[in-house]
Each structure stands twice: as C-alpha cells, then as structure tokens.
Amino acid sequence: MPRIIVDVMPKPEILDPQGKAIVGALPRLGFDAFSSVRQGKRFELTVDGEVTEAILAQAKEAAATLLSNPVIEDVVNVEVQD
Amino acid sequence: MPRIIVDVMPKPEILDPQGKAIVGALPRLGFDAFSSVRQGKRFELTVDGEVTEAILAQAKEAAATLLSNPVIEDVVNVEVQD
C-alpha cells in the first residue's frame, strides 16, 4: 500500500537540544566528521488505494496543522512512496 | 554545506503509541484518507566539505549505533543531500 512520507524539522533559528546532545556525543564515539546535527520527525501515513491529488492535499494540510507546530517547526518534505 | 539525512522508524512489530494517537486524531480533524500512521525520527548531519565514502560509512555506523536503538528501530534511509 502506498505511503505518504512527511518530514518535519525544527526551524533553523530554534535551539535543538537533542541535536546538540548528539553532536556532542558523536566525537566521543569516534565519529568526527559532523559539524552539526538537527533532529526532527518523520511520519509515514498509509493510504488504502491510490494516492490522489485530494489525498496528497489532505496530507499536506495535516502536516501543516497536526503533524508539525508551525511556530517552531517546518514541514520540509511531503512525498509519496510506493 | 552538504548534509547526510538519516531516517529511523520503529520496527513494524513494535507498538507506536504516537502513531496510534495521530491516526485517531486525523479523522476528528477531517482527514479521513489514512489507515495507519507511524512516527519516527529524521536526523540532519552537517558535513564541512565533501562527503567522502569514509564519511558516509561513519554516518551509517553512527545511524546504527547512536541514532537508533536496533532493538526497537530500523534505519530506513541514509542519504546525502547537497
């Protein structure tokens, strides 16, 4: 069944304490290649049947209203995955 | 600067209470097209300079060890985004 993937990230100007914790932990584990880390959310919405334009529009509206907090987060991607 | 995107999702057999809460809330808000929802995590790792094979390998190892809990989560995607 097709799925719609929604990616939500904290806005660039918002402090991301989880990302900061990860970027601090990485070099202690020997991973020294990364200068910053941001942590966001990924949603998989399963659709029964075909993904129509109307369903994709629903997903985009749900992403902007229920799945993200527009004060502190950006919806960075909404895409269909078969 | 290039970024490496890491997507982590709960394993299919693991209960996902956040996803369940969302799939319950969607129809109350008029979004009736979705039969299930899973919530996972998305990480953006910023790399200074070029993403070499070695750096991508580091990202994959970090994804499997620090960014995900292999008991309950799968790393579903590691990709370079320019």
Backbone of each chain as nested JSON, in Angstrom:
{
  "chains": [
    {"id": "A", "residues": [
      {"number": 1, "name": "MET", "atoms": {"N": [0.845, -1.197, 0.0], "CA": [0.0, 0.0, 0.0], "C": [0.88, 1.246, 0.0]}},
      {"number": 2, "name": "PRO", "atoms": {"N": [0.458, 2.259, -0.754], "CA": [1.304, 3.46, -0.82], "C": [1.314, 4.207, 0.508]}},
      {"number": 3, "name": "ARG", "atoms": {"N": [2.423, 4.873, 0.735], "CA": [2.558, 5.679, 1.939], "C": [2.956, 7.087, 1.56]}},
      {"number": 4, "name": "ILE", "atoms": {"N": [2.525, 8.02, 2.366], "CA": [2.965, 9.4, 2.202], "C": [3.929, 9.694, 3.35]}},
      {"number": 5, "name": "ILE", "atoms": {"N": [5.122, 10.158, 2.979], "CA": [6.158, 10.463, 3.965], "C": [6.125, 11.964, 4.246]}},
      {"number": 6, "name": "VAL", "atoms": {"N": [6.076, 12.315, 5.512], "CA": [6.105, 13.724, 5.919], "C": [7.322, 13.924, 6.816]}},
      {"number": 7, "name": "ASP", "atoms": {"N": [8.178, 14.864, 6.454], "CA": [9.365, 15.179, 7.251], "C": [9.206, 16.557, 7.876]}},
      {"number": 8, "name": "VAL", "atoms": {"N": [9.448, 16.616, 9.177], "CA": [9.29, 17.851, 9.947], "C": [10.598, 18.106, 10.691]}},
      {"number": 9, "name": "MET", "atoms": {"N": [11.11, 19.328, 10.566], "CA": [12.363, 19.673, 11.26], "C": [12.162, 20.934, 12.092]}},
      {"number": 10, "name": "PRO", "atoms": {"N": [12.916, 21.064, 13.19], "CA": [12.862, 22.335, 13.928], "C": [13.35, 23.472, 13.032]}},
      {"number": 11, "name": "LYS", "atoms": {"N": [12.725, 24.64, 13.159], "CA": [13.168, 25.788, 12.355], "C": [14.642, 26.085, 12.66]}},
      {"number": 12, "name": "PRO", "atoms": {"N": [15.377, 26.593, 11.639], "CA": [16.816, 26.821, 11.85], "C": [17.128, 27.712, 13.052]}},
      {"number": 13, "name": "GLU", "atoms": {"N": [16.258, 28.678, 13.349], "CA": [16.556, 29.601, 14.434], "C": [16.166, 29.058, 15.81]}},
      {"number": 14, "name": "ILE", "atoms": {"N": [15.548, 27.874, 15.827], "CA": [15.113, 27.28, 17.091], "C": [16.215, 26.379, 17.637]}},
      {"number": 15, "name": "LEU", "atoms": {"N": [16.514, 26.507, 18.913], "CA": [17.503, 25.637, 19.557], "C": [16.995, 24.207, 19.535]}},
      {"number": 16, "name": "ASP", "atoms": {"N": [17.889, 23.278, 19.223], "CA": [17.522, 21.866, 19.148], "C": [18.401, 21.09, 20.139]}},
      {"number": 17, "name": "PRO", "atoms": {"N": [17.942, 20.951, 21.384], "CA": [18.801, 20.339, 22.411], "C": [19.163, 18.885, 22.108]}},
      {"number": 18, "name": "GLN", "atoms": {"N": [18.25, 18.136, 21.459], "CA": [18.576, 16.748, 21.125], "C": [19.714, 16.694, 20.106]}},
      {"number": 19, "name": "GLY", "atoms": {"N": [19.626, 17.571, 19.087], "CA": [20.7, 17.64, 18.103], "C": [22.03, 18.019, 18.742]}},
      {"number": 20, "name": "LYS", "atoms": {"N": [21.978, 18.983, 19.664], "CA": [23.203, 19.406, 20.37], "C": [23.8, 18.244, 21.164]}},
      {"number": 21, "name": "ALA", "atoms": {"N": [22.938, 17.469, 21.822], "CA": [23.433, 16.324, 22.595], "C": [24.105, 15.312, 21.678]}},
      {"number": 22, "name": "ILE", "atoms": {"N": [23.502, 15.085, 20.51], "CA": [24.069, 14.103, 19.571], "C": [25.407, 14.591, 19.034]}},
      {"number": 23, "name": "VAL", "atoms": {"N": [25.478, 15.882, 18.66], "CA": [26.732, 16.385, 18.092], "C": [27.841, 16.37, 19.144]}},
      {"number": 24, "name": "GLY", "atoms": {"N": [27.475, 16.429, 20.417], "CA": [28.479, 16.288, 21.469], "C": [28.916, 14.849, 21.676]}},
      {"number": 25, "name": "ALA", "atoms": {"N": [27.985, 13.918, 21.47], "CA": [28.299, 12.504, 21.705], "C": [29.076, 11.876, 20.553]}},
      {"number": 26, "name": "LEU", "atoms": {"N": [28.845, 12.342, 19.326], "CA": [29.461, 11.704, 18.148], "C": [30.992, 11.598, 18.244]}},
      {"number": 27, "name": "PRO", "atoms": {"N": [31.718, 12.712, 18.544], "CA": [33.185, 12.572, 18.578], "C": [33.672, 11.649, 19.692]}},
      {"number": 28, "name": "ARG", "atoms": {"N": [32.94, 11.569, 20.788], "CA": [33.341, 10.65, 21.863], "C": [33.261, 9.206, 21.402]}},
      {"number": 29, "name": "LEU", "atoms": {"N": [32.433, 8.93, 20.383], "CA": [32.316, 7.575, 19.845], "C": [33.181, 7.381, 18.595]}},
      {"number": 30, "name": "GLY", "atoms": {"N": [33.984, 8.391, 18.268], "CA": [34.897, 8.264, 17.131], "C": [34.353, 8.794, 15.826]}},
      {"number": 31, "name": "PHE", "atoms": {"N": [33.173, 9.399, 15.865], "CA": [32.59, 9.963, 14.636], "C": [32.907, 11.456, 14.615]}},
      {"number": 32, "name": "ASP", "atoms": {"N": [33.931, 11.832, 13.853], "CA": [34.44, 13.203, 13.928], "C": [34.143, 14.023, 12.68]}},
      {"number": 33, "name": "ALA", "atoms": {"N": [33.273, 13.536, 11.808], "CA": [33.091, 14.183, 10.506], "C": [31.951, 15.2, 10.48]}},
      {"number": 34, "name": "PHE", "atoms": {"N": [31.222, 15.354, 11.584], "CA": [29.976, 16.105, 11.522], "C": [30.055, 17.364, 12.384]}},
      {"number": 35, "name": "SER", "atoms": {"N": [29.695, 18.499, 11.784], "CA": [29.824, 19.763, 12.498], "C": [28.534, 20.179, 13.194]}},
      {"number": 36, "name": "SER", "atoms": {"N": [27.408, 19.693, 12.743], "CA": [26.167, 19.97, 13.472], "C": [25.139, 18.893, 13.162]}},
      {"number": 37, "name": "VAL", "atoms": {"N": [24.206, 18.741, 14.084], "CA": [23.145, 17.744, 13.944], "C": [21.831, 18.405, 14.345]}},
      {"number": 38, "name": "ARG", "atoms": {"N": [20.799, 18.145, 13.546], "CA": [19.445, 18.568, 13.906], "C": [18.574, 17.327, 13.921]}},
      {"number": 39, "name": "GLN", "atoms": {"N": [17.699, 17.245, 14.912], "CA": [16.777, 16.102, 14.974], "C": [15.355, 16.56, 14.735]}},
      {"number": 40, "name": "GLY", "atoms": {"N": [14.689, 15.882, 13.816], "CA": [13.292, 16.171, 13.532], "C": [12.474, 14.902, 13.551]}},
      {"number": 41, "name": "LYS", "atoms": {"N": [11.329, 14.968, 12.901], "CA": [10.396, 13.845, 12.922], "C": [10.075, 13.391, 11.506]}},
      {"number": 42, "name": "ARG", "atoms": {"N": [9.758, 12.108, 11.402], "CA": [9.372, 11.525, 10.118], "C": [8.094, 10.741, 10.343]}},
      {"number": 43, "name": "PHE", "atoms": {"N": [7.085, 11.013, 9.524], "CA": [5.804, 10.328, 9.637], "C": [5.558, 9.522, 8.375]}},
      {"number": 44, "name": "GLU", "atoms": {"N": [5.026, 8.326, 8.549], "CA": [4.574, 7.515, 7.414], "C": [3.056, 7.369, 7.52]}},
      {"number": 45, "name": "LEU", "atoms": {"N": [2.334, 7.938, 6.566], "CA": [0.871, 7.849, 6.528], "C": [0.5, 6.815, 5.475]}},
      {"number": 46, "name": "THR", "atoms": {"N": [-0.143, 5.737, 5.899], "CA": [-0.533, 4.699, 4.948], "C": [-1.888, 5.029, 4.34]}},
      {"number": 47, "name": "VAL", "atoms": {"N": [-1.974, 4.878, 3.014], "CA": [-3.208, 5.161, 2.278], "C": [-3.721, 3.839, 1.706]}},
      {"number": 48, "name": "ASP", "atoms": {"N": [-5.003, 3.564, 1.907], "CA": [-5.614, 2.395, 1.263], "C": [-6.006, 2.799, -0.144]}},
      {"number": 49, "name": "GLY", "atoms": {"N": [-5.41, 2.165, -1.128], "CA": [-5.731, 2.512, -2.518], "C": [-4.779, 3.554, -3.041]}},
      {"number": 50, "name": "GLU", "atoms": {"N": [-5.215, 4.229, -4.081], "CA": [-4.347, 5.133, -4.818], "C": [-4.231, 6.485, -4.117]}},
      {"number": 51, "name": "VAL", "atoms": {"N": [-3.067, 7.109, -4.253], "CA": [-2.878, 8.451, -3.702], "C": [-3.318, 9.461, -4.758]}},
      {"number": 52, "name": "THR", "atoms": {"N": [-4.487, 10.039, -4.546], "CA": [-4.994, 11.043, -5.483], "C": [-4.459, 12.413, -5.1]}},
      {"number": 53, "name": "GLU", "atoms": {"N": [-4.713, 13.389, -5.963], "CA": [-4.345, 14.779, -5.65], "C": [-5.013, 15.241, -4.362]}},
      {"number": 54, "name": "ALA", "atoms": {"N": [-6.29, 14.832, -4.183], "CA": [-7.036, 15.262, -2.989], "C": [-6.406, 14.683, -1.726]}},
      {"number": 55, "name": "ILE", "atoms": {"N": [-5.965, 13.417, -1.798], "CA": [-5.364, 12.794, -0.619], "C": [-4.014, 13.428, -0.313]}},
      {"number": 56, "name": "LEU", "atoms": {"N": [-3.254, 13.735, -1.352], "CA": [-1.971, 14.407, -1.121], "C": [-2.189, 15.792, -0.508]}},
      {"number": 57, "name": "ALA", "atoms": {"N": [-3.237, 16.484, -0.946], "CA": [-3.561, 17.789, -0.371], "C": [-3.945, 17.638, 1.096]}},
      {"number": 58, "name": "GLN", "atoms": {"N": [-4.719, 16.574, 1.415], "CA": [-5.053, 16.285, 2.824], "C": [-3.783, 16.079, 3.652]}},
      {"number": 59, "name": "ALA", "atoms": {"N": [-2.852, 15.301, 3.093], "CA": [-1.61, 15.019, 3.824], "C": [-0.827, 16.303, 4.083]}},
      {"number": 60, "name": "LYS", "atoms": {"N": [-0.813, 17.185, 3.079], "CA": [-0.079, 18.446, 3.252], "C": [-0.735, 19.314, 4.32]}},
      {"number": 61, "name": "GLU", "atoms": {"N": [-2.074, 19.303, 4.338], "CA": [-2.754, 20.116, 5.349], "C": [-2.567, 19.502, 6.737]}},
      {"number": 62, "name": "ALA", "atoms": {"N": [-2.655, 18.171, 6.831], "CA": [-2.418, 17.509, 8.117], "C": [-0.987, 17.774, 8.593]}},
      {"number": 63, "name": "ALA", "atoms": {"N": [-0.035, 17.76, 7.659], "CA": [1.357, 18.026, 8.019], "C": [1.514, 19.417, 8.616]}},
      {"number": 64, "name": "ALA", "atoms": {"N": [0.795, 20.385, 8.035], "CA": [0.944, 21.774, 8.48], "C": [0.179, 22.07, 9.757]}},
      {"number": 65, "name": "THR", "atoms": {"N": [-0.824, 21.234, 10.081], "CA": [-1.669, 21.564, 11.228], "C": [-1.485, 20.595, 12.394]}},
      {"number": 66, "name": "LEU", "atoms": {"N": [-1.535, 19.287, 12.128], "CA": [-1.471, 18.306, 13.218], "C": [-0.059, 17.772, 13.437]}},
      {"number": 67, "name": "LEU", "atoms": {"N": [0.675, 17.54, 12.359], "CA": [1.963, 16.84, 12.484], "C": [3.12, 17.768, 12.821]}},
      {"number": 68, "name": "SER", "atoms": {"N": [2.937, 19.052, 12.638], "CA": [4.01, 19.991, 12.973], "C": [3.435, 21.153, 13.763]}},
      {"number": 69, "name": "ASN", "atoms": {"N": [4.294, 21.792, 14.511], "CA": [3.938, 23.027, 15.212], "C": [4.569, 24.173, 14.423]}},
      {"number": 70, "name": "PRO", "atoms": {"N": [3.744, 24.932, 13.676], "CA": [4.329, 25.921, 12.763], "C": [5.096, 27.051, 13.461]}},
      {"number": 71, "name": "VAL", "atoms": {"N": [4.939, 27.171, 14.766], "CA": [5.703, 28.2, 15.489], "C": [7.185, 27.814, 15.552]}},
      {"number": 72, "name": "ILE", "atoms": {"N": [7.454, 26.532, 15.716], "CA": [8.843, 26.11, 15.936], "C": [9.353, 25.1, 14.898]}},
      {"number": 73, "name": "GLU", "atoms": {"N": [8.47, 24.62, 14.014], "CA": [8.885, 23.568, 13.087], "C": [8.507, 23.913, 11.647]}},
      {"number": 74, "name": "ASP", "atoms": {"N": [9.286, 23.362, 10.71], "CA": [8.982, 23.453, 9.28], "C": [8.675, 22.062, 8.739]}},
      {"number": 75, "name": "VAL", "atoms": {"N": [7.659, 21.974, 7.873], "CA": [7.444, 20.752, 7.096], "C": [8.411, 20.834, 5.919]}},
      {"number": 76, "name": "VAL", "atoms": {"N": [9.437, 19.982, 5.9], "CA": [10.466, 20.109, 4.87], "C": [10.208, 19.222, 3.664]}},
      {"number": 77, "name": "ASN", "atoms": {"N": [9.311, 18.25, 3.797], "CA": [9.096, 17.319, 2.682], "C": [7.784, 16.574, 2.88]}},
      {"number": 78, "name": "VAL", "atoms": {"N": [6.993, 16.482, 1.787], "CA": [5.815, 15.599, 1.759], "C": [5.892, 14.856, 0.44]}},
      {"number": 79, "name": "GLU", "atoms": {"N": [6.059, 13.543, 0.485], "CA": [6.211, 12.808, -0.776], "C": [5.552, 11.437, -0.695]}},
      {"number": 80, "name": "VAL", "atoms": {"N": [5.158, 10.957, -1.874], "CA": [4.527, 9.64, -1.964], "C": [5.607, 8.587, -2.147]}},
      {"number": 81, "name": "GLN", "atoms": {"N": [5.473, 7.505, -1.395], "CA": [6.401, 6.378, -1.522], "C": [5.57, 5.131, -1.79]}},
      {"number": 82, "name": "ASP", "atoms": {"N": [5.834, 4.459, -2.913], "CA": [5.015, 3.281, -3.24], "C": [5.511, 2.04, -2.5]}}
    ]},
    {"id": "B", "residues": [
      {"number": 1, "name": "MET", "atoms": {"N": [26.486, 23.773, 2.656], "CA": [27.26, 22.598, 3.099], "C": [26.417, 21.337, 2.978]}},
      {"number": 2, "name": "PRO", "atoms": {"N": [27.028, 20.233, 2.539], "CA": [26.228, 19.022, 2.35], "C": [25.765, 18.453, 3.693]}},
      {"number": 3, "name": "ARG", "atoms": {"N": [24.637, 17.8, 3.624], "CA": [24.09, 17.157, 4.812], "C": [23.807, 15.7, 4.509]}},
      {"number": 4, "name": "ILE", "atoms": {"N": [23.932, 14.882, 5.537], "CA": [23.539, 13.486, 5.413], "C": [22.245, 13.323, 6.2]}},
      {"number": 5, "name": "ILE", "atoms": {"N": [21.227, 12.798, 5.532], "CA": [19.919, 12.598, 6.149], "C": [19.822, 11.148, 6.618]}},
      {"number": 6, "name": "VAL", "atoms": {"N": [19.453, 10.966, 7.871], "CA": [19.259, 9.62, 8.422], "C": [17.81, 9.507, 8.892]}},
      {"number": 7, "name": "ASP", "atoms": {"N": [17.099, 8.503, 8.38], "CA": [15.706, 8.273, 8.783], "C": [15.624, 7.0, 9.607]}},
      {"number": 8, "name": "VAL", "atoms": {"N": [14.977, 7.111, 10.75], "CA": [14.838, 5.987, 11.68], "C": [13.356, 5.797, 11.98]}},
      {"number": 9, "name": "MET", "atoms": {"N": [12.877, 4.56, 11.857], "CA": [11.458, 4.277, 12.143], "C": [11.35, 3.14, 13.147]}},
      {"number": 10, "name": "PRO", "atoms": {"N": [10.279, 3.138, 13.943], "CA": [10.055, 1.978, 14.815], "C": [9.868, 0.729, 13.956]}},
      {"number": 11, "name": "LYS", "atoms": {"N": [10.391, -0.403, 14.431], "CA": [10.213, -1.653, 13.682], "C": [8.721, -1.95, 13.526]}},
      {"number": 12, "name": "PRO", "atoms": {"N": [8.332, -2.598, 12.415], "CA": [6.9, -2.835, 12.155], "C": [6.186, -3.564, 13.298]}},
      {"number": 13, "name": "GLU", "atoms": {"N": [6.891, -4.466, 13.981], "CA": [6.235, -5.245, 15.029], "C": [6.178, -4.512, 16.37]}},
      {"number": 14, "name": "ILE", "atoms": {"N": [6.782, -3.32, 16.435], "CA": [6.797, -2.56, 17.689], "C": [5.59, -1.618, 17.718]}},
      {"number": 15, "name": "LEU", "atoms": {"N": [4.887, -1.596, 18.848], "CA": [3.764, -0.668, 19.004], "C": [4.283, 0.76, 18.961]}},
      {"number": 16, "name": "ASP", "atoms": {"N": [3.567, 1.618, 18.257], "CA": [3.968, 3.018, 18.118], "C": [2.833, 3.893, 18.657]}},
      {"number": 17, "name": "PRO", "atoms": {"N": [2.861, 4.199, 19.955], "CA": [1.728, 4.928, 20.545], "C": [1.519, 6.321, 19.962]}},
      {"number": 18, "name": "GLN", "atoms": {"N": [2.608, 6.988, 19.549], "CA": [2.433, 8.32, 18.947], "C": [1.697, 8.212, 17.616]}},
      {"number": 19, "name": "GLY", "atoms": {"N": [2.097, 7.21, 16.816], "CA": [1.401, 6.992, 15.552], "C": [-0.07, 6.664, 15.766]}},
      {"number": 20, "name": "LYS", "atoms": {"N": [-0.347, 5.834, 16.781], "CA": [-1.744, 5.484, 17.089], "C": [-2.539, 6.732, 17.482]}},
      {"number": 21, "name": "ALA", "atoms": {"N": [-1.924, 7.603, 18.286], "CA": [-2.615, 8.826, 18.693], "C": [-2.933, 9.698, 17.482]}},
      {"number": 22, "name": "ILE", "atoms": {"N": [-1.986, 9.781, 16.557], "CA": [-2.192, 10.617, 15.365], "C": [-3.285, 10.036, 14.484]}},
      {"number": 23, "name": "VAL", "atoms": {"N": [-3.266, 8.706, 14.277], "CA": [-4.273, 8.107, 13.39], "C": [-5.668, 8.234, 14.019]}},
      {"number": 24, "name": "GLY", "atoms": {"N": [-5.738, 8.346, 15.343], "CA": [-7.028, 8.605, 15.984], "C": [-7.473, 10.051, 15.843]}},
      {"number": 25, "name": "ALA", "atoms": {"N": [-6.511, 10.969, 15.84], "CA": [-6.846, 12.394, 15.766], "C": [-7.191, 12.845, 14.355]}},
      {"number": 26, "name": "LEU", "atoms": {"N": [-6.59, 12.227, 13.348], "CA": [-6.774, 12.698, 11.961], "C": [-8.241, 12.78, 11.539]}},
      {"number": 27, "name": "PRO", "atoms": {"N": [-9.047, 11.7, 11.719], "CA": [-10.441, 11.811, 11.25], "C": [-11.25, 12.864, 12.015]}},
      {"number": 28, "name": "ARG", "atoms": {"N": [-10.908, 13.102, 13.267], "CA": [-11.61, 14.151, 14.02], "C": [-11.361, 15.53, 13.43]}},
      {"number": 29, "name": "LEU", "atoms": {"N": [-10.245, 15.675, 12.711], "CA": [-9.928, 16.952, 12.07], "C": [-10.329, 16.963, 10.595]}},
      {"number": 30, "name": "GLY", "atoms": {"N": [-11.006, 15.902, 10.158], "CA": [-11.494, 15.869, 8.786], "C": [-10.561, 15.181, 7.806]}},
      {"number": 31, "name": "PHE", "atoms": {"N": [-9.463, 14.606, 8.308], "CA": [-8.523, 13.908, 7.415], "C": [-8.852, 12.422, 7.486]}},
      {"number": 32, "name": "ASP", "atoms": {"N": [-9.578, 11.921, 6.494], "CA": [-10.125, 10.563, 6.578], "C": [-9.456, 9.586, 5.614]}},
      {"number": 33, "name": "ALA", "atoms": {"N": [-8.334, 9.979, 5.024], "CA": [-7.753, 9.169, 3.951], "C": [-6.685, 8.185, 4.428]}},
      {"number": 34, "name": "PHE", "atoms": {"N": [-6.377, 8.183, 5.716], "CA": [-5.184, 7.459, 6.16], "C": [-5.575, 6.327, 7.098]}},
      {"number": 35, "name": "SER", "atoms": {"N": [-5.05, 5.124, 6.808], "CA": [-5.442, 3.961, 7.603], "C": [-4.459, 3.677, 8.728]}},
      {"number": 36, "name": "SER", "atoms": {"N": [-3.226, 4.113, 8.61], "CA": [-2.31, 3.97, 9.735], "C": [-1.212, 5.015, 9.638]}},
      {"number": 37, "name": "VAL", "atoms": {"N": [-0.627, 5.307, 10.787], "CA": [0.444, 6.301, 10.87], "C": [1.543, 5.733, 11.762]}},
      {"number": 38, "name": "ARG", "atoms": {"N": [2.783, 5.901, 11.329], "CA": [3.932, 5.566, 12.164], "C": [4.782, 6.821, 12.305]}},
      {"number": 39, "name": "GLN", "atoms": {"N": [5.285, 7.049, 13.512], "CA": [6.152, 8.206, 13.724], "C": [7.571, 7.753, 14.02]}},
      {"number": 40, "name": "GLY", "atoms": {"N": [8.51, 8.313, 13.283], "CA": [9.915, 8.022, 13.515], "C": [10.721, 9.308, 13.628]}},
      {"number": 41, "name": "LYS", "atoms": {"N": [12.016, 9.193, 13.401], "CA": [12.918, 10.321, 13.58], "C": [13.699, 10.587, 12.309]}},
      {"number": 42, "name": "ARG", "atoms": {"N": [14.054, 11.849, 12.14], "CA": [14.854, 12.267, 10.987], "C": [16.001, 13.102, 11.524]}},
      {"number": 43, "name": "PHE", "atoms": {"N": [17.213, 12.748, 11.125], "CA": [18.397, 13.479, 11.559], "C": [19.068, 14.11, 10.347]}},
      {"number": 44, "name": "GLU", "atoms": {"N": [19.529, 15.348, 10.532], "CA": [20.355, 16.009, 9.511], "C": [21.748, 16.201, 10.093]}},
      {"number": 45, "name": "LEU", "atoms": {"N": [22.729, 15.52, 9.504], "CA": [24.124, 15.638, 9.942], "C": [24.843, 16.532, 8.943]}},
      {"number": 46, "name": "THR", "atoms": {"N": [25.342, 17.665, 9.408], "CA": [26.043, 18.583, 8.509], "C": [27.515, 18.201, 8.433]}},
      {"number": 47, "name": "VAL", "atoms": {"N": [28.027, 18.179, 7.191], "CA": [29.424, 17.83, 6.943], "C": [30.118, 19.078, 6.408]}},
      {"number": 48, "name": "ASP", "atoms": {"N": [31.288, 19.416, 6.984], "CA": [32.092, 20.502, 6.433], "C": [32.907, 19.925, 5.298]}},
      {"number": 49, "name": "GLY", "atoms": {"N": [32.683, 20.415, 4.086], "CA": [33.428, 19.89, 2.944], "C": [32.691, 18.76, 2.274]}},
      {"number": 50, "name": "GLU", "atoms": {"N": [33.422, 17.983, 1.531], "CA": [32.829, 16.968, 0.678], "C": [32.466, 15.715, 1.466]}},
      {"number": 51, "name": "VAL", "atoms": {"N": [31.394, 15.048, 1.042], "CA": [31.005, 13.785, 1.659], "C": [31.746, 12.65, 0.946]}},
      {"number": 52, "name": "THR", "atoms": {"N": [32.77, 12.133, 1.598], "CA": [33.542, 11.022, 1.02], "C": [32.871, 9.701, 1.393]}},
      {"number": 53, "name": "GLU", "atoms": {"N": [33.367, 8.631, 0.784], "CA": [32.88, 7.286, 1.139], "C": [33.081, 7.021, 2.63]}},
      {"number": 54, "name": "ALA", "atoms": {"N": [34.238, 7.467, 3.169], "CA": [34.55, 7.218, 4.58], "C": [33.554, 7.942, 5.481]}},
      {"number": 55, "name": "ILE", "atoms": {"N": [33.189, 9.173, 5.098], "CA": [32.247, 9.942, 5.927], "C": [30.858, 9.323, 5.857]}},
      {"number": 56, "name": "LEU", "atoms": {"N": [30.473, 8.863, 4.682], "CA": [29.172, 8.205, 4.563], "C": [29.143, 6.913, 5.391]}},
      {"number": 57, "name": "ALA", "atoms": {"N": [30.262, 6.202, 5.397], "CA": [30.352, 4.986, 6.222], "C": [30.238, 5.333, 7.705]}},
      {"number": 58, "name": "GLN", "atoms": {"N": [30.885, 6.439, 8.124], "CA": [30.75, 6.914, 9.511], "C": [29.288, 7.205, 9.844]}},
      {"number": 59, "name": "ALA", "atoms": {"N": [28.615, 7.881, 8.918], "CA": [27.211, 8.227, 9.154], "C": [26.36, 6.972, 9.31]}},
      {"number": 60, "name": "LYS", "atoms": {"N": [26.636, 5.96, 8.473], "CA": [25.858, 4.721, 8.572], "C": [26.119, 4.013, 9.898]}},
      {"number": 61, "name": "GLU", "atoms": {"N": [27.383, 4.05, 10.344], "CA": [27.678, 3.393, 11.619], "C": [27.055, 4.178, 12.778]}},
      {"number": 62, "name": "ALA", "atoms": {"N": [27.138, 5.515, 12.714], "CA": [26.507, 6.335, 13.751], "C": [24.995, 6.106, 13.764]}},
      {"number": 63, "name": "ALA", "atoms": {"N": [24.404, 5.965, 12.582], "CA": [22.957, 5.726, 12.487], "C": [22.587, 4.42, 13.186]}},
      {"number": 64, "name": "ALA", "atoms": {"N": [23.422, 3.405, 13.001], "CA": [23.11, 2.079, 13.551], "C": [23.407, 1.973, 15.035]}},
      {"number": 65, "name": "THR", "atoms": {"N": [24.269, 2.863, 15.565], "CA": [24.691, 2.708, 16.956], "C": [24.157, 3.816, 17.864]}},
      {"number": 66, "name": "LEU", "atoms": {"N": [24.323, 5.077, 17.452], "CA": [23.928, 6.188, 18.33], "C": [22.534, 6.721, 18.008]}},
      {"number": 67, "name": "LEU", "atoms": {"N": [22.193, 6.789, 16.712], "CA": [20.957, 7.476, 16.317], "C": [19.73, 6.57, 16.373]}},
      {"number": 68, "name": "SER", "atoms": {"N": [19.946, 5.274, 16.442], "CA": [18.804, 4.362, 16.524], "C": [19.063, 3.327, 17.603]}},
      {"number": 69, "name": "ASN", "atoms": {"N": [17.998, 2.765, 18.101], "CA": [18.064, 1.646, 19.041], "C": [17.707, 0.396, 18.235]}},
      {"number": 70, "name": "PRO", "atoms": {"N": [18.705, -0.434, 17.909], "CA": [18.43, -1.554, 16.989], "C": [17.457, -2.589, 17.532]}},
      {"number": 71, "name": "VAL", "atoms": {"N": [17.17, -2.539, 18.816], "CA": [16.185, -3.478, 19.377], "C": [14.774, -3.12, 18.9]}},
      {"number": 72, "name": "ILE", "atoms": {"N": [14.494, -1.84, 18.807], "CA": [13.124, -1.417, 18.501], "C": [13.005, -0.573, 17.233]}},
      {"number": 73, "name": "GLU", "atoms": {"N": [14.131, -0.183, 16.631], "CA": [14.069, 0.739, 15.487], "C": [14.893, 0.219, 14.308]}},
      {"number": 74, "name": "ASP", "atoms": {"N": [14.48, 0.621, 13.11], "CA": [15.231, 0.35, 11.883], "C": [15.729, 1.665, 11.298]}},
      {"number": 75, "name": "VAL", "atoms": {"N": [16.969, 1.658, 10.808], "CA": [17.446, 2.778, 9.991], "C": [16.922, 2.526, 8.583]}},
      {"number": 76, "name": "VAL", "atoms": {"N": [15.983, 3.336, 8.131], "CA": [15.345, 3.056, 6.842], "C": [16.001, 3.789, 5.678]}},
      {"number": 77, "name": "ASN", "atoms": {"N": [16.829, 4.787, 5.969], "CA": [17.41, 5.572, 4.886], "C": [18.607, 6.371, 5.395]}},
      {"number": 78, "name": "VAL", "atoms": {"N": [19.708, 6.329, 4.628], "CA": [20.852, 7.225, 4.867], "C": [21.226, 7.786, 3.511]}},
      {"number": 79, "name": "GLU", "atoms": {"N": [21.088, 9.097, 3.327], "CA": [21.376, 9.657, 2.006], "C": [21.997, 11.038, 2.11]}},
      {"number": 80, "name": "VAL", "atoms": {"N": [22.752, 11.369, 1.079], "CA": [23.417, 12.668, 1.035], "C": [22.487, 13.671, 0.371]}},
      {"number": 81, "name": "GLN", "atoms": {"N": [22.386, 14.843, 0.967], "CA": [21.57, 15.924, 0.404], "C": [22.471, 17.14, 0.258]}},
      {"number": 82, "name": "ASP", "atoms": {"N": [22.614, 17.651, -0.965], "CA": [23.526, 18.792, -1.156], "C": [22.849, 20.102, -0.795]}}
    ]}
  ]
}
